[in-house]
Amino acid sequence: MTGETESGKFMLCTRDRVFYAGLLGRGMKTRRMGGAGIYVAPEGPVRIKIGDGPWQEREIAALAPGCAHRAETRSGRIISLLIEPERVEAEALERLIETLNGGGDQSVAIARIRGAAGRLRQLPDSEPPSAETFDRLVLGRALAGRTLDARIETVLERFDEEDRETRLSADTCAGEAGLSTSRFLHLFKEQTGVSFRALRMWKQARGFLYHANHDSSLTDVAFALGYPDSSHFSHSIRRIYGLQPRSIRVGSRDLEVLASDRVCA
């Protein structure tokens, strides 16, 4: 993989995981991301505000998918993990979150996450790390995966395709799976733990991570991700990440991004 940028900012994106070490973003509003989030500061504690609750100081914070929250650090920098839940066994993800939030001595877990960027940079360029490899390097153990119906796995793979200019519909997916739309939607939620519509919205916004450090216009990015216009794009990104797309772009200058098998630094 490429060498470390002078800024030290680094992000690795795969289909199932994201590791980010960089700026937190000034003026972050409430964010609601579709993956489970884990936060530590490069040094010192993280301040977390969950929903309408009070601000809390924690050495490490783990949040369930869709949890509304804000985060702050003294340095303005953060190290965060994003774990996509649809291919992870629900109980395994719940246990991880409970363990990391359980108090006690979390020094080993925190040190491992803080040092993960160096280990991830040593991976070969030829193929993205599997979820198991990522988990072992960052968390010290692999999370158990879900066993999915082949028809649902096919749909998830289509969500992960880079080209999203054609909006994927439940009716289309149901027809290709040989199911009625209502039966497909029920099966999808049963298998993944999240509704088809919610996951589609999240994956669309998640795609912006692959463009975070690019020079292409935000209007072009919006259309490439399948948004009908720039207004819908900006609203969706702000609601999910707590920041405007332009603010994310500014904070991503000199960010080294390793996205699947593409180096986007």
N, C-alpha and C positions, 0 to 999 in steps of 0.2 A: 504494500500500500504506500501512499505518498508520504512524504515527510511532514512533520508538524509545521503548521503555519506559524509566523511570528506572533500572531495574536493569541495562539494557544486555543482558539475556539475550534470545536470539533463536533461533528454530528455523523452518526452512522444510522442509516435507514434501511431496514429490510421489510419484507412483507409483514412480519409479525412483531417486530421490535424496533424501538428507536432509542439510541443513546445520544444525549446532548450535553455538552459542556461549553458554556458560553454566557452571554449576557442574558439577564432575566427579562429586561424590557422595562423602560420607565413608564409609570402610569398604568401598569397592568390593571385591567378591570377583571370582573369575575370571568373565569373560563370554565368550560364544560366539555372536556375532551372525551372521545369515545373509548379510549384505552385506559387501563389502570395506570396511575402515575406514582412514581417514587421520586422524592426530592431529598437531596442533601446539598449543603453549601460547600464550596471548596475549603472553607474553614469556618468554624463557629456554627451556630444554629441556623435553622430556617424558621421564618415566621409564616404561619399558615392561618388563613381564615376560611373556615368551611361554612358555606351557605351564609346565613345571617348570624352565625355564632361569633364569639369573640376571637381576637387574634391570639394565637398560641405560639410559644417558642418550642421547637423540637430539634433534636439532633438529626432525626430522619423522619420523614412523613410519607406514608403510603395511602393512596386514595383509590377507591373503587371507580370503575368506569362510570362516566357521566356525573361524577360528584362535582358540584359547583364549588369553586374555591378561588382564592387568591394566594400568591406567594411573594415573599420578600426576603432579601438577605442583606447584610450590612455592606457587602462588597458590590452588590448589584450583579453578581454572577451566580450561576446555579449549575448543578449537575442533576440531570433528570433522566429517568427511564420511562418509556411508554411501552406497555405490554398489551397487545391486542387480545381481547378476551375470547373471541369466537372459536379459536382453535386450542384454547387452554381449558383443562378440566376445571369446572367452576369451583369445586371444593379446594383444589390446589391453589387457585388464585386467592380465594378467601383466606386460606391458612397463611399464605405469604403476607398478605396485608395485615392480618391479626398479629403475626409474629413481629413484623417490623414496627408496628405501632404499640407493641405490648410493654414497652418500657424496659427497664433493666439495662444491662450492658450491651449496647449495640455497636461497640467500637470496631469489632471485626467486620461486620456488614458494611459500616460506613467507610472504613479504610479500603475495603475491596471495591466499592463503587467509586471512590475517589481515585483509585489507581487504575480503573478499567480502561480509560482512554488509551493508555500506553499498550495494554494487552490487545485491544481491538485494532490498533494501528499495525500490529505485527501480523495480522491475518493475511493470507495470500490474496492477491487481486483477482484470481481466476474465478471465484464464485463467492456469493454472499454467505456469511455464516448462517448455519441453521439456527432455529430457535434454541435447540439444545446446546449448541456450542456457545451461543450468545449468553444464555443463562448461566452456564458453568463459568464463563470468563467474568461475568459481571456480578452474579448472585452467589456463585459457588456451588450451585446445584441446578439441575434441570427441572422445569415445571412439567407435570404430566399433561399430555395432550388429550384433546377430545377425539372420540371416534365419530366421524361425521358421515351422514348419508352421502353417497357419491354425487347425487343430484345437487345437494347443497354445497358440497365442495366445489363443484363446477361453477356455481354462481359466485362463490367467494373468489375464485380465481379470476373471474371476469371483473369483479370489483377492483382487483389488484392490477389490472392492465393499465398501462401508462396513458393510453389514449382514451379519454372519457368524453369526447365531443358528442357522441351519441348516448343519450341518457338511457340507462338500463331500467326497464320497467318490470314491475311484478308480473304483469300479464304476459310479457315476452318470456320471462324466466319460467313461469308456470307452464306455458305451452311447450317449451323445450323440454321440461321435466315430465311432461305427460300428466300434469295435475291441473285441477281447477285452481283459479287464483286464490280462493279462500283456503283450500287445502294446502297450497304451496306456502302461503303466508303463515299458517299455523305450524307447518313443519319447519319452516325457516326459524321462527321464534323458539320452537321447542329444541331445535338442534344447536343454535348459536347463543341463545339466551338474550337476544336483542331483536327488535323488529326490523324487517326489511328496510323500511323507510328511514329509520334512525341510523342504521348501518350505512346505507347509501349516502346519507348526508355527511356522516363522519368521514367516510372514505374519500368523498369528493374534497372535503376541506383538508384532509390529511395529505392529499396529493400536492398541496401547496408547499410542503416541506421540501419536495424535490426541486422546487423553483426558488427556494428562499434566497440563495446567493447568486441568482442569475441576473443578467442585465436586460432581459426581455421586458417589454412593457407589462404592467399589471393587467391592462385590458386584454392583451394577448393571452396571458396566463388564465384569466377568468374564463375566456372562451375555450381554451385548451382543456380546462378542467370540467367543462360542461355547464358552467353557469350561464343563465340567459343574458346577463348584463353585469356591468361593473358594480352596480348598486347591490345586487343580490350577493355577489362575491364578497364585497367589503363587509356587509352585514353578517354573513355566515362566518367569515374568518374572525371578525371581532367577537362574535358570540362564543365561538369555540375556543379561541386562543387568548381572548381578553385584550388583544392588541389589533390595531389596524394593519392591513397588509403592508402599507408603506413603512410603518414602524418596524415590522419584522424584517423587512428588506434592509433598513438602515442598520439594525442590530446584527444582521448577518454578513456585513462586509468583512472580508477576510476569513469567513467561516469555511473550514474544510469540510465538505460534505461527501461522504461515501454512501452512495445510494445504490443498493443492490449491487450489480456488477459495473456500475458507472461511477467514475470519480468526477465530482462536480465542483472541485475547488477552483 
